[in-house]
Amino acid sequence: MDAHASSCTVAVVGPGGRRLATQDTETNARSLITAIEAIPRRVYKQRGRFTWLAYLAKADQVLVGDDVRAQNRIKSLLRSRGIQVAGSEVYTTAGRTGVMNRETGGHR
């Protein structure tokens, strides 16, 4: 901004760098403050009567993600030991023991 110019342009730029709005204003403190205060801001409001549903959906997403991650870790651990795994029988302790005994001949 040039302090010796009689006017300047205030621009609102979005996250992608695209110009959303422009406004020409005088180069003095009062006009600049007014222009900056007029810039729209994102407003958050309290959730309504379905707040509990959003919390349940988030909890379900976290739990399912944890289960899938644990299942992938079990399979990757067995594969790293050279044990062929397919299906879901390795997710239980009994199934895992059976697969390990069958593949390794009882040696771990």
C-alpha positions as CSV (number, residue, x, y, z in Angstrom):
1,M,0.0,0.0,0.0
2,D,1.3,3.4,-0.9
3,A,0.7,5.8,1.9
4,H,0.8,8.8,-0.5
5,A,-1.9,7.5,-2.8
6,S,-5.4,8.9,-2.3
7,S,-7.1,5.5,-2.6
8,C,-6.3,1.8,-2.4
9,T,-8.0,-1.5,-3.3
10,V,-8.8,-4.0,-0.6
11,A,-9.2,-7.6,-1.9
12,V,-10.6,-10.7,-0.2
13,V,-8.7,-13.8,-1.5
14,G,-10.0,-17.4,-0.9
15,P,-8.0,-20.4,0.1
16,G,-7.2,-21.3,-3.5
17,G,-5.8,-17.9,-4.2
18,R,-8.9,-16.8,-6.2
19,R,-10.1,-13.2,-5.6
20,L,-13.5,-13.3,-4.0
21,A,-14.2,-9.6,-3.6
22,T,-12.6,-6.2,-4.1
23,Q,-13.4,-2.8,-2.7
24,D,-11.9,0.6,-3.4
25,T,-11.4,2.8,-0.4
26,E,-9.6,5.9,0.7
27,T,-6.1,5.7,2.2
28,N,-6.9,6.7,5.7
29,A,-7.2,4.8,8.9
30,R,-11.0,5.1,9.3
31,S,-11.8,4.0,5.8
32,L,-9.4,1.1,5.9
33,I,-10.8,-0.1,9.3
34,T,-14.3,0.1,7.8
35,A,-13.3,-1.9,4.7
36,I,-11.5,-4.6,6.8
37,E,-14.5,-4.9,9.2
38,A,-16.8,-5.5,6.2
39,I,-14.8,-8.6,5.1
40,P,-17.1,-11.7,5.5
41,R,-15.9,-14.3,8.0
42,R,-16.9,-17.9,8.5
43,V,-19.5,-18.2,11.3
44,Y,-19.9,-21.4,13.3
45,K,-23.2,-22.1,15.0
46,Q,-24.2,-24.6,17.6
47,R,-25.5,-27.9,16.4
48,G,-29.2,-28.4,16.8
49,R,-31.3,-31.4,17.8
50,F,-29.3,-33.9,15.8
51,T,-26.0,-33.3,17.7
52,W,-26.1,-36.8,19.2
53,L,-26.4,-38.3,15.7
54,A,-23.2,-36.5,14.6
55,Y,-21.3,-37.8,17.7
56,L,-22.5,-41.4,17.1
57,A,-21.5,-41.2,13.5
58,K,-18.0,-40.0,14.4
59,A,-17.7,-42.7,17.1
60,D,-18.7,-45.4,14.6
61,Q,-16.2,-44.1,12.1
62,V,-13.4,-44.2,14.7
63,L,-14.3,-47.7,15.9
64,V,-14.5,-49.2,12.4
65,G,-11.2,-47.6,11.5
66,D,-9.5,-49.1,14.6
67,D,-10.9,-52.6,13.8
68,V,-9.7,-52.4,10.2
69,R,-6.2,-51.2,11.2
70,A,-5.9,-54.0,13.8
71,Q,-7.0,-56.6,11.3
72,N,-4.5,-55.4,8.8
73,R,-1.7,-55.5,11.4
74,I,-2.5,-59.1,12.3
75,K,-2.4,-60.2,8.6
76,S,0.8,-58.2,8.0
77,L,2.5,-59.8,11.1
78,L,1.6,-63.3,9.9
79,R,2.7,-62.5,6.3
80,S,6.0,-61.2,7.6
81,R,6.6,-64.6,9.2
82,G,5.9,-66.3,5.8
83,I,2.4,-67.5,6.7
84,Q,-0.1,-67.4,3.9
85,V,-3.4,-65.8,5.2
86,A,-6.7,-65.3,3.4
87,G,-10.1,-64.7,4.8
88,S,-11.2,-63.7,8.3
89,E,-10.3,-66.9,10.3
90,V,-7.0,-65.2,11.5
91,Y,-8.9,-62.5,13.4
92,T,-9.8,-64.8,16.3
93,T,-7.2,-66.3,18.7
94,A,-8.3,-69.9,17.9
95,G,-8.3,-69.3,14.2
96,R,-4.8,-67.6,14.4
97,T,-3.4,-70.5,16.4
98,G,-4.8,-73.0,13.9
99,V,-3.4,-71.2,10.9
100,M,0.0,-70.9,12.6
101,N,0.1,-74.6,13.6
102,R,-1.0,-75.6,10.1
103,E,1.6,-73.5,8.3
104,T,4.6,-73.8,10.5
105,G,4.0,-77.4,11.7
106,G,3.6,-76.2,15.3
107,H,6.8,-74.1,15.5
108,R,6.5,-70.3,16.0
